[in-house]
Amino acid sequence: MAKMTKSQLLDSLATRTNMSKKDVGMFLDVLTELAYAEVKNNGEFTLPGVGKLIKQNRAARMGRNPATGESIQIPAKTVVKFRVAKAAKDAVL
């Protein structure tokens, strides 16, 4: 089974909501911008029933270069993670 493309997603949402594809596309773009801004400013963004984007600090650690086997220092950094909501897990699994 093939994955749903953005165009197919827009078609499906437009059909189910009786909105135009242009309006649905604009809504998704605004939702995406809002999610990014909230994670950047507040550290998390929740989409009820789906999950939560979380900004998390990752500590510095020692790693190993797979080509040479040499130990290297991996610097600390900030990453974004997605936690799936329990409702989504229950619906899918």
Secondary structure by P-SEA (a helix, b strand, c coil): cccccaaaaaaaaaaaacccaaaaaaaaaaaaaaaaaaaacccccccccbbbbbbbbbcbbbbbcccccbbbbbbbbbbbbbbbcaaaaaacc
